[in-house]
């Protein structure tokens, strides 16, 4: 321990003597450690985040499966079956039910009316999961009209005020008392849940074995295996089938380990791609620092030789040098954590806030204890990894060898070869990052420029979810008609329309329509359905190809049944013919046919990269319903956000309790739909830029060191008649040789590794020759520039001075 403390004190003194070297090394390491820690935090929060449940291995999910259900497809559970399971399955310590989410209008509390996402759960759910309240308590048995808030919603909406306990909130006009705050890491059944309400069953619910809408989680009794639980549930299912043959005959009850909702595949691919990229960047950082330590070790060979002569063993010398590199990495770790925190804030800022499940975990990413522990371990390993090889190389110098070299350059050509190898690796890794970044940037640019079938410029979108307890479906049509009229009269509004859901928001209604005449008899085709108001297409900038828009007279429940289709649907049903005036069977109430009055251009629905699908539009009032997704599209003459306040006032003039949320431009909506590509392209671009700079610095250092070793040789060449151009070409050839070796290795690596980006690319292949060629030219040009600067300086050395150099 005393020796280690001595090494630490000595290392600190040595590092203080070289502030320039120390600062550059710390900054370089901090970039690598910070970037890696930030991406690890994303990886941990999304893919490694463990559920905060006590003894989670005991938790199972129980579903129901119809006899005709496809393998692997599980249905939800009826209230009647759930009640029977609680009393007939003794293998479980507890059985709880929940529904994924419900939308409620919060019309009391602080601020304007708000929309909240609540999950109804049976009062025993928290007990089954083994989760205790952060503040207050969880539900008591048979408790109703109570609510538990999520930690995030309590912090964001109520400012972490503990006095919220006992307060009454009005959800959809019903009063609920706040009884508890959930733990910060509790996200159930998904990260978007903002509160939980008590789910209770009436006598009619308890007798209902047909309406399957519940998800069920249970805890196994100690010592009970999954196979034993399945055997008991098979017996219970058979008993219920005999008791309720109409609803339960042939149904089974699969029991499986309980798992949180799976992460979207594309998001998972994005995180793995970024994790791979940041590992490459970290390797470049380590190679760069190792190269700098090698050069520093060369300058300290006299010191090392003297210490060896005084009795220091090689192991002792290696330990001393590694302690210095670990100290540098520890200081860099502190800076890296600061950089990681800033980087995470940037990542979170571009993540959509309104996605149902996929992005909610990303919105809560922060540096937790796991991230700090990772940063500490990474700093230590990086310090050892970057410093061990230079320490082994530097400690090999002997006293006699150093004295023969007059105290200079004892490492000789071996030191240059090692530095050259490290720089070659840097160039290869940098090319992989450059190619990956180039592919992602090209993909993002093409994605952003892809036509969407609508005009997003000067278009404001505002979601107005109706209060379910105040508006029946016919009343909802009158409400929206009144609001549309008021918005239309706002100064600066050119046109306005509404739809029950907008493109690129992650929602659409799927319709099973009768097969077209050319299809199979009795078959169906899938189409997207959307209820819209007159003026919607004008506001969205979607052109009419044929026919006309809905009229106000048609936007009524007793009006003739009319529809508008897009081009994709017109081609499907009436290929090569005019769809206007045709009848579409089976889409109106009681299976009646609808008259097609217009055909609009195709527009993208779920994502920019998706293909246009058949789509059917209906007047909202012909099939009114109080939808939580109804959104206004408002085209303005200037900045759309300039009229946002007036739009809010127009809604509140009709109903002051009505939530008005998600006021954003259509450009923002589209941008949020391609956020993954945006984040990937931006981060890979940053990593690649850092890698390019570090590779240039590395090759600059090698050429500079080589020149210092060859000063005498260059003087002789000049004295024998070599021109400045000859010397310059000689040195540039050395740098170009290293660069080309690294480029060839980098191309081979990139061809193999960029294939992992296929699922993230759009409009460009993973082996795009233009991208590969462009990145190779960029890297070679940068490397030659890094070689040229020291080489040019070497040509200005006086030959007589060079001859006297040694």
Residue, then its C-alpha position, 0 to 999 in steps of 0.5 A: x500500500x505504501x508503494x502504491x501511495x508513493x506511485x500516486x504521488x510521483x505520478x501526480x508530480x510527473x503529470x503536473x510537470x507536463x500540463x499540455x500533455x495531461x490536458x490533451x490526454x484527459x480531454x481525449x479520454x473524456x470524449x471516449x468515456x463520456x460518449x460510451x457512458x451516455x450510450x450505455x445509459x440508453x442501453x441500460x434504460x431501454x434494454x437492461x432495465x429490470x422491473x422493480x418487482x420483488x422476487x420477479x421469478x415468481x411472477x407469471x402472466x395468464x392468458x386465454x387462447x381460443x381453439x382457433x387461435x394461431x400458435x403463440x397468439x394469446x387473448x386477454x381474459x374475461x372478468x368472470x374467468x378472472x374471478x373464478x381463477x382467484x378462487x380455484x387456483x391455489x397454486x398462486x399467492x395472488x392473482x391480479x388484473x389490469x387494463x393497459x391504459x385509459x384516457x381521462x380528462x383531468x379537470x381539477x388540480x393545477x394548471x389547465x385541463x389535461x389529458x392523463x393516461x391511467x391504467x385500471x388495476x385490481x386493488x391487489x396488483x401492487x401487493x402481487x407485484x411486491x411494490x410499495x408506495x414511495x409516498x402514502x399507500x397503495x390500494x386497500x381491498x375493495x377500494x374505489x374512487x382512489x388514484x395512485x400517481x406515477x412518480x414522473x407525473x407527480x414530479x412533472x405536474x405537481x412539482x413533487x409536492x407531498x401535500x398532494x396526498x389526500x387531494x381530490x382530482x376530477x377525472x372525467x367528472x368523477x372525483x378520485x382521492x390521491x392516496x399514494x405515489x409510486x416508486x420512481x422506477x415503477x413503470x407498469x404496464x408500460x412507461x407511459x402510465x401516469x396514474x392507476x385507478x382501482x378496477x372493481x367488478x359489478x355483479x354483471x361483470x363477475x358473470x361476464x365470461x365473454x368480454x375478454x379485455x383484462x390482462x392477468x399477472x399472478x405470483x406463484x406460491x413458494x416451491x410451485x413450478x411453472x409446469x405445476x401451475x400450468x397443470x392446475x390452470x388446465x384443470x380450471x379451464x376444463x372445469x370452466x368449459x364444462x360450466x360455461x360451454x357457450x363462452x369457454x368451450x375449447x379455450x385454454x389458459x397458457x401460463x408464462x413467465x411475466x415479462x415487460x412489453x418488448x421494445x420495438x425492433x427498430x429501436x433495439x437495432x438503433x441502440x445496438x448500432x450506436x453501442x457498436x459505434x461508440x465502442x469503435x470510437x473508444x478503441x480509437x481514443x485508446x489507440x490515440x492515447x497509447x500512441x501519445x504515451x509511447x511518445x512520452x515514454x521515449x522522452x522519459x527513457x533516461x529517467x526510466x533507465x536511471x530508476x532501473x539502474x537504482x534497483x527498480x524492477x521492470x514490474x515496478x516500472x510498469x506499475x508506475x507508468x500504468x498508475x499515471x495512465x489510470x490517474x489520467x483516465x480517472x480525471x477523464x472519467x469525471x469529465x466524461x460523466x459531465x459530457x455524458x449528462x449533457x449528451x443524454x439531455x440532447x438525446x432526450x430533447x429529440x425523442x418524441x414526447x407523445x409516443x405510446x410505449x416505444x419512446x417513454x423509457x427514453x424520456x426518463x433516461x438519466x445518469x443513475x448508479x449503474x451509469x456512474x459505476x459503469x463510468x468508473x469501471x470504464x475509466x479504470x479499464x481504459x486507463x489500464x488498456x491505453x497505458x499497459x502496452x506503452x508501459x511494457x514497451x518503455x520499461x524495456x530500456x536498459x541502462x547500457x542501451x540508453x547510454x550507447x544512444x547518448x540518452x536519446x531515442x533508445x526505442x529506435x525503430x521498434x517504437x515507431x513501428x508500434x506507434x505506426x500500428x496503433x495509428x493504422x488501427x485508428x484509421x481503420x476504425x475511423x473509416x468504419x465510423x465514417x462509412x456508417x455515419x455517411x450511410x445514416x446521413x444519406x438515409x436520413x436526408x432521403x427520408x426527410x426529402x421523401x414526398x408524404x402526400x401532404x404539405x406540412x408547411x404552415x400547418x398547425x396540429x392540435x389534439x382535442x380529446x373529448x370528455x367522455x362523460x360530457x359528450x355523447x357521439x351526436x353531441x361530439x359532432x356538434x362540438x367539433x362543428x362549433x369549434x371548427x367555425x370559431x377556428x376558421x374565423x381566427x385571423x391568419x387561418x386559411x383553412x381548417x379541418x379535423x380527423x379522428x387521427x392524423x398521419x404519422x402519429x402512430x394510430x390508424x383504424x384498420x378496416x376489413x372491406x369486402x374483396x374487390x371484384x377481381x379478388x377472391x369471392x367472400x374475401x376481405x382486404x385491409x384498408x386504413x379508415x379515417x373520419x374527417x370533416x369537410x375542409x380536411x384535405x384542403x388544410x392538409x394540402x392533399x390534392x383531389x385527383x378526381x371528384x370533390x370534398x365532403x359538403x357540410x350537408x353530407x357531414x350529418x348523421x342522417x345524410x346519404x352515405x358517401x365516402x372518399x378514397x385515395x388513389x391506392x384504393x381506387x386502383x385496387x377496386x376500379x383499376x383503370x376506371x374512374x372511381x367517382x360515382x361508383x358504389x363501395x358495398x358493405x361500408x355503411x350502416x347495415x351493410x349498405x353501399x357508399x357512393x364515392x364522391x372523390x379520389x385524393x392523392x396517396x399520403x403516407x400513414x404510419x411512417x415516411x418510409x412506408x408505402x401508401x396503403x388503401x384508405x377510406x375517408x368518411x364524414x365524421x358526423x355520419x359515424x360520430x364518436x367521442x375520440x381521444x385522438x381527434x386532431x385539428x389541422x389548421x393551415x395558416x398564412x404565417x408561422x403556425x404557432x402564432x395562432x396556437x393561443x387563439x386556437x386554445x381560446x376558441x376551444x375553451x369558448x365552447x367548453x372551458x373544461x376541454x383539454x387542448x394538448x399537443x399543439x405542434x406544427x406538422x413539420x414537428x409531427x413528421x420529424x418525430x416520426x423519423x426521430x430514430x434516423x435523426x438521432x442515429x445520423x447525428x450521433x454517428x456523425x459526431x462520433x465519426x468527426x471525433x474519430x477523424x480528428x483523432x486519426x489525423x492527430x495520431x498520424x500527425x504525431x507519428x510523422x512528427x516523431x519519425x522526423x525527429x528520429x530522422x533529422x540527421x538522415x534528412x540533413x545528409x540527404x539534403x547535403x547530398x543534393x536532395x531538394x525540399x520536394x524530394x524530402x517532402x515526398x519521402x515523408x508523405x510516402x511514409x504517411x500515405x503508406x500507413x493511411x492506405x494500410x488502414x484504409x484497406x483494413x477499414x474497408x474490409x471491416x466496414x463491408x462486414x459491419x455496415x450490414x448490421x445497419x440494413x434495418x435502419x437505412x432508407x434509399x441507400x444500400x449498406x455497401x453503397x459505393x458512393x459513400x465508401x468512395x467519398x469517405x475514403x477520399x475524406x479520410x485520405x485527404x485528412x491524413x495527407x494534410x496531417x502528414x503535410x504539416x510536419x513534413x513541410x516544417x521538416x523541409x525548412x530545417x537547415x542541413x548544417x543544423x540537421x547534420x549537427x543534430x546528433 
